[in-house]
Amino acid sequence: MTLKQIQEEILKLKKQNDVILLAHYYQPIEIQEIADHLGGSLELSRLTNEVNTEYIIFAGVDFMAETASILNQDKRVLLPSSEACCPMAAFLDEKMVKKFRLENPGLPFVTYVNSTAAVKAESDICCTSSNAVKVVEKISKEFNTNAVLFGPDANLADYVEEKSHIKCIKCPPQGHCYVHTLLTVENVKKIRQEHSNAKLLVHPECEREVRHLA
């Protein structure tokens, strides 16, 4: 079958079986073309509350499908591949959260939403990359402390600490998104030479040296 034929077959099966397909922006274009909705992980999970189909296919990684399932107990959420895991989320599990808590009594644990449900369950609060600074500022006041435990992304923790001036203990210190760390200072300098008038936008999951070039 050609790619076009496969796409048409999927579209037909969706209609026949009362299925909606949600796809993350990271998905290949051929999947995006047949998705009912495109978005980021949290956006898509929230969107599932508005879906009235029996089945939801979540073309993303496991923690995204977990969140969608938690928010939709009356629906079947399907993950196309059991191997679709987030390497960054894998840096932290619930046992590690408990261990970090024991080693740092009294400090709140802030978990990046890009993590497993088991880790979220052991945390005090979750955040996104866009609201992480505000979340850390708020919970540090509630706990009357100038330090928090933050995981699993160490680069995001470093960014939040820079912006909030609140100590973010990285849980674990080596946690990172390998995709964002592929972007180097040398990459940025090279592309700036080619596009000298362009603005540089950097995600906080990138390393500090790259963020400071934005």
N, C-alpha and C positions, 0 to 999 in steps of 0.2 A: 504493500500500500504506500501511496505517496503521503507526504506530510499533510497536504491539504485533505486527503481522504481520511486520514486519522483524525484530524481536527473535526471534520464533519461528522464522523462517527461518534466522537465524544459529545458533540453538541446534541446529537440525536438521543443518545443515551441519557443525557442530563434531563431532557424534557420527559422522557419515558419513565424515569425513576424518581422524579421529584427531588432533584439534586441542584444545589447551587455551588459554584466553584469560586473560591476566593484565592487570589494569588498575590504573594508578596512582590514588591518591586524588584527583588533580586532574581526573580524567576526569568528564564529565557523568554525571548519575545514570542515564540510560538505558543507558549503557555499563556502569556499575558493576552494574546489575541483572542483566546476562547474563554477567558475568565469573565465572570459576572461582575466582579469588583476587584480593583487593584488598590493596594495601600501598604502602609507600614504595619508592623506586628500588632501594636496596641489598637490602632485604628480599625484594623480588620476584626480583631477580637470583639471590640465594642459593636461593630456593625452586625455581628451575628445575632444580637438581640432583636434586630429589626427583620430578620429573615424568618419566613414562615414555611420553609420547606422541611421535610423530614430529615434529609441528609445534607450535611455540609462537608464538602471536600476542601481541605485547607492545604493549598500548595505553598508550604513554608516549612519551618523546622518544628521539631517536637514541642518545644515550650509554647509556641504559638497555638498549636492545636489543643494543648492542655488547657490554656487559658480560655479558649473558645468553648471547650467542653464544660469547664467549671461554670461558665456564664450561661450555658444552655443545657441544663440537665434533661430536658425533654426532647433533645435532638441527638442524632448520631453524628459525631464529628469524625471524619476519616482523614488519616494522614497517608498520602499516596505511597510514601516510602518509609519504612521503619529505620532506615539508615540516615534519614534527614535530621541530623543533629547539629546543634550549634557548638563548635569547639570552645567558644568562650564560656558558655554556660557550663560546660563540662569541667571547668576549672574549680567549681564549687559545688559541694553536695551538702545535704542537711547535717551529716555528722561533723563536717568541718565548721559549719555555722555554730553548732553547739560547743565545739572545742574553742573557737574564737571567743565565744561568750564567756566561757569559764575562765579563760585567760585574761579577759577584760571586763570584770563585773561592773555593772552599772552603766555601761555604754550601750546606746541603742544600735541596732543593726539595720542598716539601710541597704536594701537589695535593688539592684538594677532590674527592671522589668524583664530584660532578656536573661531569664534564669528559669529553672524548673519550678514546678508547683511545690515540690517538697522543700526546696530552699525558701521560697516565699512564705510557706507556712511557719517556718522557724524565725522569720524576720519581724521587726517591729513595723516597718513601712516599706513600700516599694516606690520607685521613682522611674521616670523616663530620662533620656538624655537632656531633654529640653527643660524639665522642671527639677532636675537633681539639686541644683544650688538652693532653690527655695525650700525643697523638702528637707535638706540637711540643716538649713538655717532654722526652720520651724521645729524640727524634732530635737535639735540640740538645746533649744530654749525650753521645751517641754521637759527634757531630762536634766536641765540645768547643768550642762556640760559643754566644754569647748572641744570635744572630740567625739567621733562616731566610728563605728565599724562599717566598712563599705565594700561591697563585692557584687559580682565577681570581676568587674573590669577595673584594673589598676590605673589605666590612663584616664578613665572618666573620674575616678577618685582623685587623681592628681589635679585634674581640671577644676573639680568642685572645691578642693582645698585652696587652690590659687584664688578662686573667685570669692569664696566665703570667708577665708582665713580661719576656717574650722578644721582641725586635724582630722583627716580621713585615713584611718588605719586600713590599709589595703588587704583584703581578704579574698584570695591570697595575693601576695606581692607580685607574683608572675602572671596573674590573670590578664588576658588581653584578647582582642579580636585580631586574628592573624591577617585579615584583609586590610584593616585600617593601618596596621603596623607595616604593611608593604610599602606605604607611601613614605618616602624619605625626603630629607632636606635637599638632597641632590636632584631628586625628581622635580621638586618644586622650583628650584633654581633654573633647571633646564627648560621647563615649560614657560617660566616667566621670561626667559630670553626670547622665546618664540612668540609670546603674546604679552608684550610689555604693558599694555593698557588694561589687561584683564584683572578683575577682582578675584581674590582667592578666598574660597569658603572652605573651612576645615571642620570636620566633625570632632567632638571632644574625645572620641575613642582613639584618635590619633595620638602619637607621642608628643611630648611637650615641645620638643625642638621644632616640629612641624606646625603645631598650633600657634607658636609664637611668630610664625611667618604670615599668618592670616591678616 
